[in-house]
């Protein structure tokens, strides 16, 4: 047996097989890492899809409720119950109010003007 390990070709052969075995193990390990990353990506995608499904289910439940149906009847179809009055505000007035709010100075600008002794409009 000692004679077997003392021969140079047998030592080279065993070393070569060991090196090939090590490279094979490394390649297999890298493939498993890539597979694990793919599984993590798929799990994340699955989680996103399940949250979207839950949101859609909640929205479906809300739209099928009596409260939502009554809101649609009142707001879009302008239907009313007996003895009720409906007032509809024109869109022009809402737009004018938005423009007035956007033209007003912010509190930061008024403080800046006040501290720098400029005229406040």
N, C-alpha and C positions, 0 to 999 in steps of 0.2 A: 504494500500500500504506500509506503514511504517513497518507493521508487516512482510511483505514479505522479506524485506531487513535485518531484524533483525534476521532472522532464519539462523543458521549456515550452514545447508546443502545447502540452496539456494545460499549463498555467496560462498561456496566451488565449487558449480556447475558452477556458473558464472565465477569464477577465472579459473577453469579448461578449460572452453570453450574459454576464452580469451587467455590462454597460447597456446592452440592448434591452435587458429587462428593466433597468432604471429609466431609460428613455420611454419605454412603453408605459410605465407607470405614470410618468410625468404627463404624457399626452392624454392618458385616460383621466388624470386629475384635472387638466385644463378643460377637457370636454365636460366634465361634471360641473365645473365652475360656471361654464357658459350655460349649461342646462339649468342650473340653479338660478342664474340671473334671468333667464327666460321665464321660469316659473314665477319669480317675483314680479316681473312685468305683467304677466297674465293675471296674477292675483290682484294687482293694483287696478288693472282694467276691469276685472270682474267686480271689484268693490265699487268703482265709479259707476258701473252700469246698474248695480243693485241700488245705489243711492238715487240714481235717476229714476229707476222704476218706482221706488218708494215715494218720491216727490210726485210723480205722475199719478200714482194711486191716490195720494192725498188730494191732489187737485181734482181728480175725477169724483171723489167722495164729496168734495165741497160743491162742485158744479151740479151734482145730482141732488143736493139738499134743497129743502123748501125755501130756505132763506135766499139762496143764490137764484132760484127760479123767480122768486118775488122781486129780487133786485133787477133781474133782466126785464121782467114785465113792467116795472115802474120806470126804470131808467131808459131803456131802449125803445120800448113800445108805448111809453107814456100812458099806461093804463092806471086807473085809480080805483080805490075802494069807494063805496057809496058814502057821501058826506065829506070826502077829502078834496082838497084843492092842490093842484100841482103848479108850481112856479118854475119856469125854465129861464135860467140866466143866459143871455146871449153870449156867444163866444167873443164878440168884439170887446165887451166890457172886461172880460178876463184878460185879454191881450193888452188892453190899455193899462190895467193894473200891473201887469208884469213889466211893461215898459217903464212905468213910474218907479217901480222898485229897483229896476236896473239902473235908472238915471241917478238915484240918490247915492250920495257918497257913503263909503264904508266908514265905520267908526275910526278905523286907523287913519284914514285920510283927514277926517275932521280934527282928530287930535294933532296930527302933523301940522295942519294949517293953523290950529290954535296956538301950538307951541312955537311955531316959527313966525307968529304975528302976521299972518296973511289973512286976506279977506275970506270969510266963509260964505259960500253961496247957499 
